[in-house]
Amino acid sequence: MSSLQMLCSGLPLWPLPQNQGRWAGVPHAPVRTPNLSPAEEQLALRNALRYFPPDIQELLAQEFAQELRLYGHIYMYRFSPSIEMRAYPIEQYPCRTRAAAAIMHMIMNNLDPAVAQFPQELVTYGGNGQVFSNWAQFWLTMYYLSKMTEEQTLVMYSGHPLGLFPSSPGAPRLVITNGMVIPNYSSRTEYEKLFALGVTMYQMTAGSYCYIGPQGIVHGTVLTVLNAARRYLGVEDLAGKVFVTSGLGGMSGAQAKAAVIVGCIGVIAEVDKAALVKRHQQGWLMEVTDSLDHCIGRLREARKNKEVLSLGYHGNVVDLWERLVHELDTTGELLVDLGSDQTSCHNPFNGGYYPVQLSFVEAQRLMASNPPAFKDLVQESLRRHISAINRLAKENFFFWDYGNAFLLEAHRAGADVAKKDAKKMEFRYPSYVQHIMGDIFSQGFGPFRWVCTSGDPQDLAVTDQLAASVLEKAIADGVKASVKLQYMDNIRWIREAAKHQLVVGSQARILYSDQKGRVAIAVAINQAIANGKIKAPVVLSRDHHDVSGTDSPFRETSNIYDGSAFCADMAVQNFVGDACRGATWVALHNGGGVGWGEVINGGFGLMLDGSPEAEYKARMMLSWDVSNGVARRCWSGNPKAYEIICQTMQENSGLEVTLPHDVTDECMLQQALQP
């Protein structure tokens, strides 16, 4: 068992650690099929060996070549650390700056086996959301962070630590870019090759070290299901209502817990038994079955008795949907009210979506041995998947796309998802942003989060109390009805968070909040650190799926209709603006959620240490991080965003935004365009 001191001492070369290969007892990433030419294989090997001195390259070349042949990537398994991988209390990291120690805390949390999907392949979630491309990069990054001063910035190129560069104390301590591929080469085929070469990688919040376990999406899923029930079913009480979906992985695992929190019956299909067992053992999933008959019977019973239930079905979700159709057609009974999907459809042909025609093991074999045949089966499965949903949707059943590229991939597979007179990013069923969460984003609400680096649950309890008090005071001071509704949902969430045992990994919390709420919560937490109520720094962050962090035409910006949904100015400006306003670290990525080449997103980390400087940075940076996106939505014609940005300008004399004028005369437009 190595120590944190050893972990920060650079690559362990003399002596070399024993090569134990792939660990037993943990899930591993599917075999990748990059289809490299012999020259490209040699280049991949050369690139990997660059991290090591010549006297050990011959030994390592043989095993790295074997990894490339067996797994389609060089992970450098020999260098998997023997230390227990988890988020250690910040004071235990051997660093010159607290900011560096906070970053280490976040990195190790992302690789904690209780958190990470494929920990030895450095995949946090989503099937291919990498923290690093290989273990040499991890060791070097930890070394650089341990040496970094307040006048240096660590630069990361797609997992590769380029080095420490001189900078100012006010600059970010870490700048990350991932997947910044020239647009014409940002295709899935090119990605597989570039990743195998070790020169780029795909990320989500893994690649900016800000993932906080499945809790990170629980609150958003709770709000989505609550607001879906309000919109589609016209109810506030979900007792006896059935929500069917799929996926119990790093992000999708939140669905089981969310179903319980909102009080409905959640039935979640999952093909990977390890993922299903993991969520059951963590207490996020109440019951498990591998029998479709038992699943339907238990669903009927819970529906009749209006039980609160999260039921995991170990099997393919297409079988579940088709069985629900069979029950409808043979008994006339519609057993489901709401439905969605959280398979990793951004990565459908490399383990993100498993075809119904094969078992889990059979699919993994075919995926590696015959990728074209596997792709054909995936697309056939998607067509069946949609066919079943379409049949149920003829009744009082409502389905939405959860921003995982499910409808996009179904469309590409030839499934019947077309919508008459649709815009480019619209399908028969809406994205959850278009119908459910879009108005929330337009008002500046999004997935704000924080991590208590002490690792002490009591510190998290203090932050929960502070956040609830801040929101209650905001309501007492007076807010608009639409904002009050969101605040009330948030207060309920934060008051019940501890009861639901949401923490997996670091002592973290997520809370959907607007600009005022984020700033006020940050200031309150910083003051609590200053007066000793919280024992150690707190890292602020958010999901990239937020108001202004992401340009994604099939998810975050799918409700922007002025033609700019496919433009990425907002996310890039977000990244740069956060860096200019005090972020401790910033990140810019290609990919995340809906897939490689489909989205650009930016993220940040901001460390609060109780100082006046930290409060100033929080006020400046958090205000920009939200108002950037609200202003963009305002300019695209969203009336709620217009209202919010006008109010914000009245309260902040330093803010001045270009406001759009209404263009409503259709006859004028038509006449102007006549030849």
N, C-alpha and C positions, 0 to 999 in steps of 0.2 A: 504494500500500500504506500504510494508516494504521498508527499506532503504538498501543501500549497507553495511552500518555499521552493521545492524541487520543480513544481509545475511552472514556476516563473523563472527558471534558470536557463531556458533555451532548449533546443532540441536535445534529447538524451542520446548521445552518440558514443560515449566511451564510459562504460560498455553499452552496446546496443541492447535495448530491451528484447526479450524473447518474443519471437513471432508466434502468437497463439491463434492467429487466423480469426475467423468469425466466432464471436461468442455464442455459446449455447444458451437457450432460455430467454432470448430477447428477439423481437421481430426484426427482420432484415428487409431492406429495400429489394424490390424486384430486380431481376437481371436487366440491365440496359442493353440496347442493341443499336450502337451508334453507327455501325457499318463503315468503319474506318478502312481506308486503303492501307497497304503495307507501309507506305511513306508516312501516312497520318498516325499509324500505330507507333512508329519509331519516334515521331515528333511528340506524341503523348508521353512516351517513356522518357524522352530527353527532358521534357518540361518538368516531369515529376522529380527526376534525379538532380535538377538544378538546386534543390534545397540541401543537398548533401555533398560532403567533400569527396574527392576522387577515390580515396582509399577504401571507401565502403560502397561505392557505386556498383561494382560488379556483383556483390552479394544482393544488394537491393534490386538491381535490374531484373534478376530472375523472378523474384517474388512479385514485383510490381507488374511485370509482363503477364504473370499468371493471373493476377487480379483483373487486369484489363481483359484477358481472354475469358475468364470465368464470369465476371460481373459487369463488364462493359465500362468500368471506371476504376481509376487507381485511388482507393481510399487510404492506403497506407495503414492497414490493420495492425502491423507491428507496433505502431506508435499510438495505439489507443491507450489512453492513460489508465493506470491501475487504481487511481484515487477514486473514492466514491464521488460521483459527479452530481453535485447539487449546488444550490445557492447558499454559500457560507456567509455568516455575518460579516459585514463589510470590514470590521476592524481586523479580521484574520488574514486579509490579503496583504502581501508584502509590497506595498506601493509607496511612491513619493507623493501622490495626490489622491485625495478622496474620490475625485471624479473617475480616475482609472480603476480604483477598487470597485466603484459602483458599476462600471462597465463589465468588469470581471464577474461580479455577482450576477449580472443579467445574462452573460454568455453561458455560465455554468448552469443556470436555470434552464436555458434553452436546450441543453444537452442532458439534463437529468432524465434517466430512463422512465421515471414516473410521468414526465412531461413529453419527452420526444417520441415521435412515432417510430423512427428507425435510428436509435442513438448511435450505433457504431458506424453508420453511414452519414452521420452528422445531419440527418433529416429531422426537423422538428415536427412538421405536419404537412398535409397536402400531398403526400407521396413523393415530392421532390423539393420541398422548401428547405434549402440548405442553410446551415449556419456558416459552414466553411466547405470547401471542395475536398479537402483532405486533412489529415491530422497534423501534418507538418505546419500548415497554416495556423492551426489552433495553438500549437506550442509557441510559435514565433510571435503570435499576437499577444499571448499572455506575457511573454518576455518583454516585448516592447511596452506594454501597459505598465509593467512593474518598474520600468526605467523612466517613464515619461514624466516630465515636469510641467508646470503651469505655463511654460513658454514653448511647448511643443504640441504638434498635432499629428496623430497617427492617421495615415492614409491607407484605405482599404480598396483594392481593385477586385471586385467579385470574389471575395474570400481571401485574396492574397494581400498580406501586409506589405505594402510597398516600402514603408519605413516611417520613422519619426522625422518631422520637418519643423524648423523653427517657426514660431507664430507668436501671437500676443496672448496675454492672459484672458482677454475678452473673446478670443476666437474659440470655435469648437475644439474640444480635445480629440475628437474623432470624426472623420468624414468618410462615409461609406458610399460606394456605388456598386450596383450589381446588375449584370445583364445589359449594360449600356452598349448594345450592338447597333451598328449602322442599320437604319430602318429596312433597306432592301434585303438585308441578310437576317432579319429577325423572324425566321420561320422555325417551325418545330424541328424540321430535318437538320437545319444548320445548328440549332441549339444542341441537339444530341451530340453532334460532332464537336462543337466548341466546348461543351461540358466535359466530354471524354478527353479532350486535349488539355483540360485543366485551366482554361483561360477565361471562362465565364461560368456563372451559375444562376440558377433560378431561386428566388426567395419569396417569402412573404414577410411577416414580422420576425421570422427566424433570422433573416439576413441583416436586420438592424438590432438584433438581440433584445427585442421588446415583447416577445411572446410571453404570456402569463398563464399558459395552460388553457384548457377548454373554457375556463371562466371567461376568457377574453371575448367569447361570442355568446355566453349565456344571456347576458342582459339584452343584447341586441335581438336574440331569438325570442326572449320573453316579450319584448316590445313588439316584435313582428307578429307573433301569434295573437297577442292582446288586440293589436290594431287591426289585424286581419279579421278577428271575430267581430269587432265593432263595424268594420266596413262591409264584410260579406254576409255575416249572419245576423247582424243587428243586435248583438248581445254583449254584456259586460261579464256575465257569469258563464264560464266554459264547462261547468259540471255536466258530465255525460257527453260532451262533444269529443269527437275522435280526430286526432291529427296523425296522419300516416306519412312517413318519410323514410330516408335511408341514410346510413352512415353513422358510425360511432367512433370515428378517428379523432385526431387532435382537435379539430374545430367542430366537426359534426357531432362529436360526443356530447356537446352542449345541449343537443335537442332533447335528450332524455331528462336532464335536470330541468330544463325550461318547461317541459310539459307538466312536471310536478308543481313547479312554482305557480304556473297560471291556473292549475286546477283542472286540467283536462286529462284525456286518455291519450298517451303518446305511444304509437307502435312504430318501432324503428328497426328496419332490416339492416343486417350487416353480414357480409360474406366471410370476413376474417374473424375466426373464433377468438384469437388473441385480443383483438380490439374490444370485442364484446365482453370477454371475461374481465379485462382491465377496468372497464367502466362499471361492471357489476361489483367488483371487489372494492372499487373506490366509493361505492354507494351512490353512484350517479344513475344507475339502472336498477329498478326494483325487482324485475323478474326476467327470466330468460327461458326461451324454448326453441327447439329445433324442429318442432312439429307444426305444420301449417294448420292442421285440424285443431290442435290445442290453442294455437294463436287466435284463430277465428272464434273459437268457443270462449276463450278468456276475454276477448274484445267484447263479445255480446254480453257476457256477464257483467263486466265493468260498466258498459254502456247502460244496461238496465238499472244497475244499482247506483249509477252516477259516482263511481269510485274515481279517485285520483290514482293514476297508474302510469308507469313507464315500463313498457314491455319490449324486450329485445328479441327479435326473431332472427335466429341464426340461419340465414338463407338469402337467396337473391330477391331483391325488392320487386323485380318483374313478376316472379311467381306470386308474391303477395298481392300486387295490383291485379293480376289476372284472376286470382282467387276472389278478390272483392267484386270483380265484374261477374264472375260465376254466381256468387251469392245474390247479387242484384238481379241477374237474369233468371235465376231459378226460383227465388223466394220473393222477389220484389222488394227486398230490404236493402236500403242503402246504409252501409255500416261505417261510412267515413264522411266527415264534414269538411275537413281542411287537409290539404296535402302539399308537399314540396319535395325537394331532393337535395341532399348534400353529399353525393358522391363527388370525388375529386375529378369532375369532368373537364377541368382545365388540362388534365393529363390523361385522356381517355384510353390511350393505346399502350400505356406503360404502367398499368396498375391503378389508375384512378377510377376505372369503371370496369367491372367484371361481367362478362356476358352470361346471360341466363342459361345458355346451352351447355356450359361446362361447370364442373366443380371448381372450387378455389384453387386446389392444387393443379388440376388439369389446365386451368387458365394460365397459371404462372409458367407451366411448362411450354405451352403453345406460344405465349408471349415472347419467350426467349428463343424458341426453335423456329417459329414461322410467323414473324410479325405481320405480313400481309393477310394471312389466314385469320389471325387473331383480330385484326382490324375489321375484317368482313363480319365476324361474329359479333363484335361490339356494335357495329352499326345496325345489324339485324336486330340485336337486343334492344337498342334504342328505339327502333321503329315499333317493336312490340310494346315497349314501355309506354310510349306516347299513345298507341292505339288503346291501351287499357284506360289511361287517364282520360282520353277523349270520350270514351263510353261513359265513364262515371260523371264527367262534366256536363253531360246532357241532363243530369238530375241536379239536385240542390247540393252540389259539391264544388269546392273552389280550390284551384291549384295556382301556385305562383312559383316562379323561378327564383332560386336563392342566390343568384349571382355567381354560380359555380360553372357557368358556361353550359349547363345542361340543355337548355333549349337551343342554344347556338350549335352544339354538337349534334343534337337530334335533327336540326334543320339540315346540317351538312350531310347527315346520314340518309336524308330523304324522307324523314318522318313528317306526318301531317301536322305541322305547327304553324303554317302560314296564316297570316291575318290579312283580311281584305283591306286594300288601300293603306297598308302599314308603312310606317317610316322604316328606315334601314335597320334600326335596332329594336324593332317591335315584332312580337310573335303573337300567336293566338292567346297565350297566357302572359300576364304581365311579369316583369321583374318586380321583386319586392320593393325596389326603390321607386319604381314608377307609380305603384298603387298604394304602398303601405308606409315606407320610410322616407320617401322623397320630401314630403312636407316637413318632416322632422329635420332633415338636413338643411332645408331652406331657411329654417328658423335658427340654424346654428347648433343644433343638438347633434352630438356624435359620441363615439366610444372613447371617452377620456379614461385614463387609468393611472394608477400609481403603485409603487412597490416600496415596501418598508425594508430597507437594506439591513436593519438590525436582525431580521429573521424572527423577531419576537411577535407572536400573535397579539400581545397586548398593545403594541404600537399600531397594529392594523385596526384594533377595536377603537383606539383613540381617533384615528382618521375617519372611521365610519361615523362616529358621533359628531365630529367636526363637520363632515359633509352634510349630514342630515340637518344640523343646526343652521348651516349656511342657507340651505334651500328653504327651510321653514321661515327664516328671517326674510328671504326674498319674497315669499308669498305674502307675509305680513306687511311688507313695504308696498305691495301692490304690483301685480303683473297682469298681462293680458290673459284672457281665458284660455287661449290655445297653449300659451306657455305654462300657465298654471297646471293644466292637465298633465303636461310632461313632467313638471316638477313633482306633482303628486305621485305619478308612477315611479319616479326616481326615489322619492322618500320611502315609499313602500319597499322598493328594491333594497335600499341601503339598510333599512331597519331589519329586514329579514335575511340579509346576506349571511351573517354568522350562523344563523339557524340552519341554513341550507348547506353548510360545509362546502363552500365553493373553492376553497384554496387547494390547489394541486401545485406543488413546487413552492415558489417564493411567496412571501406574505404580501399578496397583491389584491387589488380591488379594481373593478371596472364600473363606471357610472356614466350613463349617457347624460351629457350636460351641454349647455350653451356657453357662449363667451363669458357672460357675467358669472355664471356658476363656476366655470373652470378657474377663472382668475380669483374669485373669492375663496374657493376651496384651497387653491395653492397658497394664497396669502395666509389663510388660517393654519394650514399645515406648517408653513415656514415659521410662523410665530410660535407654534407648539414645539418645534425643534429648538428654537432659540431659548425658550423658557424651561426646557428639559422635560416637557410632558411626553415628547417622542425622543427616543434615545439615540437615534442615528439618522443620517440623511435619508430622504425619500426621493425616489426617481419618478418624475412625471413622464407620461408618454400617452400614446393613443394607438388604436388600431389604424392601419393605413386606410381602412374602409371608413372614411370620415368626410366631413364637410368640404375640406379643401385639399386633402392629402392625395386624392386619387382622381385621375382622368381615366374613366373606364366606360365606354359607350354602352356596354351591356350590363352595367351594374351602377356604380356610383353616379355617373353622369347620364344615365339612360333617360332621365326626365328633363333633359336640356334639349330643346327643339329648335334652336336658332342655327343649327348646322355645325356648331362648334364642339359637339359631343366627341368627335374624333380628334380633337386637338388637345395637346398636353401642356399648354402654357401654365395652367393653374398649378399642377403638381410640381413642375420645375420651379416656378416662382415660390411655391410653398417651401421647398427645400432650401432655396437660396435665402429667402426672407427669414426663416427660422435661424439659419446660421448667422445672419446679420444682427439678430435681436437677442442673442444670448444662449442659444441651445448648447448643451454640453456635448451632444453629438447629433449629427444629421445623416440621413440616408436617402438615396434616390435609386429607384429600381425599375427595371422592365419586368413585367410579370407580377403575379399575385392574384389569387382569387379566380379570375376568369382565364388566366393562362398567358403563356409567353407570346409576346407580340400583340396582345390584346389590351394592354393597360400600362400606364406609367404611374408610379406612386412614390410619394415622399414621406419620410417619417422622422422622428426626433426622439431624443432623450434629454431631459432637463433635471439636473440634480438640485434639490433644495437642501441647504445646509444650515438654515437659520440665520443667515447673514442678510443685511440690507441689500447687498448686491444680488442675491438670489431672488429676493422679492421683486426688485426692479426688473430683472430678466424675465421673471414669470409674468409680470404685468405686460411687458412689451411683447414677448414672444407668443404667449397664449392668445392675446388679442389679435395679432396678425394671423396666427394659425387658423383661427375661425373666420375672421372678417374677410380674408382673401376669398374663401369659397362662397360666403354669403353675397359678397359684391359681384362675383362672377355669375351667380344664379340670378341676382337682381338684373344684371345687364342682359341676361338671356330672356327676361320677361316674366320671371316668377314673382307674383304679387306679394307673397309672404316674405320672400327675401327682400323685396323692395321696402316693405314696411319695417323690417328689422334693421336694414342698413340705414334708413333715414333716422330711426330712433338712435342708432349708435352714433351717427354723425352729430346729432344734437347733444349727446352726452360727452363727446370727445372732440374738442376743437381742433385737434391735430389730424383728424380724419376727414378727407374730402374725396368723394367718389363720383365718377361720371354716371349720371342717372339716365336711363333710357326714356324717350318719349313714346307714347302709344302711337302705333300705326294701325289704324282700324278701318280705313276707307278702302275696302276691297275693290270697289269700282275704279278708284283712282289708280290702283296698282295694275289692274287689268288694262285700263285705257293707256297707261304709260308704256305698257309692253306690246301694244298693238303695232304691227308693221306700218 
